[in-house]
Amino acid sequence: MKNKFSKGRGAAMLMVIALILGGLAYYASIILSSTGIGKDMSIKLGLDLAGGVSITYEVEEDDFTSEEVSDTIYKLQKRIESYSTEAVVYREGEDRITVEIPGVTDANAILEELGKPGSLEFQTPEGEAFLTGDMIEDAQPGFYKNEMGNNEFVVDLTFTAEGAQKFGEVTSANVGKTLPIVYDGEVISNPEVQSAITGGTAQITKIGSFEEAEILASNIRIGSLSLHLSELRSNVVGAQLGNDAISSSLKAAAIGLGIVMVFMMIVYFIPGVAASIALAIYTCLVIATLYLFEITLTLPGIAGIILSIGMAVDANVIIFARIREEIAGGKPVGSAMDTGFKKALSAIIDGNVTTLIAAAVLGVFGSGTVKGFASTLAIGIILSMFTALVITRLILNSLYAVGLKDQKYFGKGKVLKTLHLIERKAVLFGISIVIIVAGFVAMGVYGSNGNALNYSLDFIGGTSTTIPFEKDYTIKEIESDMVPLVEGVTGDSDIQTTQVQGTNQIIFKTRTLSLDEREALNQAFIDKYKVDEKEIQSESISSAVSSEMRADAVKAVLIAVVCMLIYIWFRFSDARFAVSAILALGHDVLVVLTCYAVMRISVGSTFIACMLTIIGYSINDTIVIFDRIRENIRLKKVTDSASLREIANESLTQTLSRSINTSITTFIMVFMLWLLGVATIRDFSLPLMVGLISGSYSSICVATQLWYVFKRKIGKHKIADV
């Protein structure tokens, strides 16, 4: 086969790719060198890495309920997501709500933009309020193209059931009239009723710009709070972890990336070199995208990106395995490369699109860290597909064109002895059941004495103690000297520390302390640091991950699972593939849950990110094997259970090296993070490693076996036994 590139063109393309990589590497190095030190050209970091603004509001009403406070916290959380998906809101004491927004340092600017949450009313032309802000479920800016092709800017409103009924009644009686929207006594919009609106949604039109639509939507959302709030105090707070966490994570990423590149070159020779170059470009593109799209990066986000680097290898591994198979079948290298990319395409697209669907659903229906995770996941998927299908192919074709055409540079696929994993399904299922049951037993045992899982402050709240010191302390001094002091009093290692910039105050967040424990903690600091007891402040704080946010996460995951199931069903034309993949995914989630339960790993905001990461990884791994089964079914006639079993075993054997190699490269990245990262990120990395092992196991030993059972026992066109 004649290569598409001439020798000269191949050399020129390699030079262009080298220049692109050099430029991207330089650009990424500037971003990384500036990150965390306040330069303009830096990635936005979360509170744990760079600090931000903390604003505490006080409830103005004298009589209010806990439900109203919870509702207000949730709506504030949705409001501040426009600043950062990593922002948190929690209750402090009885009548205070604290908002923490990372990556910003000007509290006054945030207060001015956020505004004072006030009352919102929809009024008739006579000035009578018929609908209040708590009857509005959501308000979002938008735009559409009119008949002339120009942008028309709008605000889309969604009402509660009560609000929909009232809005329908009033608009039916006021067609052609205006209904002013009044925020804290000021008319902020005066829309005209064009027709009766009874469907529970409405649209405000004739807005001058998208910015105006954003401001109006924000005012409507903030005005829908159940309670009136006034600012009590605002502080600029320092990083909880600081530059040590960033530098150790970057070091882990660099070492892990280097090991993965060496591994790829040893295993795949010239294709491994192409993959390594593409992987370097991928890493630089991820860094640039985070900066350009102003995505807030927290410690779990760093872990997610490092994990995505390992997963980015997967598409390359699928392609290279296919190329080797074609070479083993007698094709010359040029034809093998072309055919290998074509045959790998369906597996790569199906696996990545399935995960991308999950990311899209999580981004739309999730809140808080779930949205942040979805953004990072989507970026990783899109860029990994681009670098594998475009960059890697260009590099391989160029290397081939300049003379690296010998088969020895590419390797030949080995014909492996077929593994009989389907016949061992009972044993394999039994192993999974034992592990999962162990997790439920552990949760039952620990649950009888307290919490089934080791929930962190993010989930159950605790006590916030603010202590003013005589001098300023570094993060290292706080971690090495003060945290052990607090742990000695509380007997618990789940301690969060925050410095208030411009002061010598440090905030310690711990589990809920009794009065005796609060006094003991105060006395410990008085004895060692000579602080003034009168200036120590203690408050009970609620969880940062509210019940509504947890409900959002569960809802988003369930919708994502349904969407993935539908896509797999559609692509594979068989619901049994879809159901098997989803059950294997559930298996991995339960195995990771077992890890958290047995090892008592802290369950905090990183727990959600960990579970979501495992879901994305697991489904991708399973789809690749199912793609090979689908291909083999087209090539071979399935007449009975024996031929079906043969196809399943062959498909598992043919994809085994890919499954193992992808797992190794991904595991390397996470292991380096666990080995070199700070304590907080180790708690995140350990269950991730368990999830990676479980994901590989379920894809090889659970998913296909389930499909085989379903294919024989359930649905139309069942395969008969022999």
Disulfide bonds with the S-S distance in Angstrom:
none
